[in-house]
């Protein structure tokens, strides 16, 4: 579900392909933001959110898109068939104030073939 705020809008996350989540949002005026940080949690608990590596993020004008392909990296249960991952957007304004505006959760399902194929591919990377 997309979420909106006075300067930020359409924050959403969706599963796309095998072990990939795409996170997108738009801003009305990029000059009203000093910086932003995307955070991820595999438990959904507010104490478990950690900074997301933003190297996969692309800005195109007022639109931002990040791709999370590390969904199972570092997981203690790489054979999990279902689960959820939550993302939230932390914004810093020009006056220095910081806020967490949005949170989106993606429920994912995988199967043994996908997990096995992912394991085989990772051996050759």
N, C-alpha and C positions, 0 to 999 in steps of 0.2 A: 504494500500500500504506500503510495507516494504521500509525503508530508510537506507542509508549507510553513513559512514564517515570513515576516515582512520583507526581508531581503533574500532569504533562501527559500527555494521551492523544489518540489519534485525529488526529494531524497528517497531513493529506493535501492533495493538489493535483490538480485535474482540469480538463481542457479542457471548456468549456461554450459552445457557440455559436461564432460567428466571432471569432477573435482574443481570446478571453476565457478566463482561467483563474481558478478559484475555489479559494482556499486556506482550509482550515478546521482548527480544533483546539479541544480542550476542556481545561479545568483542573479539578482536583478541588476546590481551595481557592484562590480568587483572592487571598486575604490572604497567601499564601506567595510572591507575585510583586510586585515593586515596579514593574517595567515590562517590556515586551517590544518587540522590533524584528524586523520581517520584512525579509529581504534577498533580492535576486534576482540571478541570473547567467544570461546567455544562452549562456555557454560551459561552465558547470559547474565551472570552475576556482575553487579557493578564493580566489585573489587577485583574481578578477573580481566577487565579490559586492558589491553596492551597496545602500544603504538603499532600501527600497521605500516609496513615498508611501502612508502609512497612512490617508489621508483616506477611502478606500473601505472601510475596515474597520468592522465593526459588532460590538458586544459584546451578547450576549443572555444574561444570567446568567453561566454558566460556559463558554458557547460563543462562539467568535470566528470571524468569516468576513470574508475580504478578497477583493475582486474586482479582478483585473488586466486592464484593457482596453487597456493601453498596450504590448502585446506587440511590435508592430512599430515603435512610435514611437522614433526615434533609431537604428533599425537601419540598418546599411550595406547590407543586402541585403533590401529590402522585397519582392522577387519570390520569395523562398525558398519552396519548396513544402512543405518539411518542416524540422523542427528540434526543439530541446528547450530548455526553460527550467527552471532549478532555483531552488527557494526554500528558505530555512533560517530557523529561529526562534532568535533570540538573546534570552535571558531574564536580567533582573537580579533578584536575590533581595533581601529586606529587609536582609540583612547586607552588601550591596554586591557580592557575588560575581556574576560573569557567566558564563554558559555558552551554548554553542550546542547545543541539544538535538536538533533534527530537521532533516532535509533531505529534500525530495521533488522529483522531476523529472517533468515532463510532456512527453511526445512529442506534437507536433502535426503535422497535415497540413492543407494548404489547397490550393486550386486557383486557376486563373487567373480564373475568374468571381468567386470570393470576393475575390481581391486587387483586381480591377478595380472591383468594387462598393464595396469599402472606400475606394479612392482617390476615387471619384466622391462618396461620402458626405462624405469629409473636406473636399472643396472647398466644401461648402455649410454647414459648421458654423461 
